[in-house]
Amino acid sequence: MKSTNRMTVAAYQAGDRIQVRSDVTTPMPMPGDIGTVREVVPCYGDNTVGYNVQIDGDSRASRVWFFLQHQLLPFPARRAAVKEAS
């Protein structure tokens, strides 16, 4: 990845609904792939943006999962993809 001095612009804000991409793996199984952004986290070393996300249906309601911007899609992603194909 080419390094630049420019920071990637955050695509999502706190409160936005997201979907975790299906190709993302985590150290432990996630309770689902849909959630809500709780916090935007600038990742200056990688010139990207990360997000603390609360996943719907998580038995530990206070737990957040960290994802980089390229690992997320806007929700409802499936419906948006269908509209683009039309």
Rosetta blueprint (number, residue, H / E / L):
1 M L
2 K L
3 S L
4 T L
5 N L
6 R L
7 M L
8 T L
9 V L
10 A L
11 A L
12 Y L
13 Q L
14 A L
15 G L
16 D L
17 R E
18 I E
19 Q E
20 V E
21 R L
22 S L
23 D L
24 V L
25 T L
26 T L
27 P L
28 M L
29 P L
30 M L
31 P L
32 G L
33 D L
34 I E
35 G E
36 T E
37 V E
38 R E
39 E E
40 V E
41 V E
42 P E
43 C E
44 Y H
45 G H
46 D H
47 N L
48 T E
49 V E
50 G E
51 Y E
52 N E
53 V E
54 Q E
55 I E
56 D L
57 G L
58 D L
59 S L
60 R L
61 A L
62 S L
63 R L
64 V L
65 W E
66 F E
67 F E
68 L E
69 Q H
70 H H
71 Q H
72 L E
73 L E
74 P E
75 F L
76 P L
77 A H
78 R H
79 R H
80 A H
81 A H
82 V H
83 K H
84 E H
85 A H
86 S L
